[in-house]
């Protein structure tokens, strides 16, 4: 299992649903590129890459 860090959204929010992964293991990801879409309390948002690197398994 791979861990990802979700930036703190708002105090008290404990559950976030992963809606869609945009990348596959081994894909090279650049800064600012979207990795995945999440949903929380009816709001959808993307998680963006902070540094360029290949996505590990």
Buried (B, 14 or more C-beta within 10 A) or exposed (E): EEEEEEEEEEEEEEEBEEEEEEBEEEEEBEEEBBBBBBBBEEEEBEBEBEEEEEBEE
